[in-house]
Amino acid sequence: MASLGDVPDIDDAAGLDDDEDLIGLVAEDGQTFEVPRSAAAKAEYFQGILESDQETTSIHLERMHALEVDKIAQFLRFHDHTPPKLPPKPLPSADLSPFVDPFDLDLVAVNTTTFTRRVV
């Protein structure tokens, strides 16, 4: 399984089993990032795809770079059994650290080069 970016691969921490029903998220360059089907089904974007084709083994994200698909896969694997903490609205400050899980803070932290690559 591929893993990119600044966030370490969390397969062991997420408890992925060889017997678990996995689905591949395929980036525009063909790299595949596996996530539990149960985790993908929690994401509204993937629900319709999975419900309409219950036999599918992959979802192609043709306009997404591997870096973004990797981040999505890491988020889905981590939050499959750990619900995300939602910050209050409106935010009392720009500092999210008191309101969200440290994993999520690390996941969205990107360096300038990565940010520029994504925007351009």
N, C-alpha and C positions, 0 to 999 in steps of 0.2 A: 504494500500500500504506500502511496506517495505521501510525503509530508514536506511542506515548504515553510518559509517565513521565519519570523522571530520567535514564534511560540513553539515549545517542544511538542513532539508527537505524544498524544495522551492515550494511546490505545490501551496500555496496561492500566492506567488510572480509570479509564472508562469501563473496564471490564468486558471488552469484546471477547466473545467466545467463538471458537471455530464452528460451533453448531448454530450460532445465532443467524437469523434471517437477515442478510445484508443486501443493501442496494448500492450501486455505484453512482456517484455523482461525477459526470464526465465534463472536464473543462474543454475550452475551445481547441486546445492543442492535443486533446485525446487522453490526457492524464486522468486517471480515475481515482477517486477518493471514496472508500467504502464507509458506510454508516449503517447502523441498525435500521431496519425498515420501520420499527416502532418510533425511532427518533425522527426520521424523515416525515412520518405521518403526522407528527405534532406541528410541523411547519405548514402554515396555511398554503404557501406557494406549491408545496408538493402534494397536498391532500388530494386534489382533484385528479392529478396524474395517477397516483397510486390507487385511488378508488376506481377509476375508469379502466385501468389495466393492472389487475392484481397479479399478473404473471411477470410484469416487467422486472428486469434485473438491473436497469440503469436509467438514469435521467440525464439527458444531454443539456448542458448549459452552454450553448454554442457561442454566446457573446461574453463569456466570463473567463478571465485569465485564471490560470491554475492557482495563483496566490489567493484570489478571492474564494475559489471553490474550496481550497484547503481550509481557509478560515471558517467557512460555512460548515464544513464537515467536522472540524474541531468543536465548534459551538454545538452542533447537533449531538455529537457523541457525549460531550460533557453534560449537556442538559437533558439527555434522555432520561436520567433518573434523578437529576438535581434541578428542580425548577429555578429559572432565572429570577433574581430579585429585581423588581421594577422600581426605578427611582421615583420620588414624588414629583407631582406636577403642580405648579411650576417648580423648577429646580431652584433651591435657595442659593446655589452658587455653581460655578463652573467645575468645581471639584466633585467628581462622581464617586470617589473612593469610599465615603461613608455609606453610600446607598447601593452599591452593586458588588457582586462577588469579585474577588481579586482576579479570578480566571478571566472574567469578562473584560476587566481593565487591561490586562496583559494582551488579550486577544485583539482588542481594537487599537492598541498602541502600535503605531508604525513610525519608522524613521523617515526622514525627508526624502531619501532616494525612492523608497517604496511608495510613498504618497505621490511623488511626482510621476512615477511610472504608471500608477493607477489613473491619475487625472489626465495625463497626456495620452 
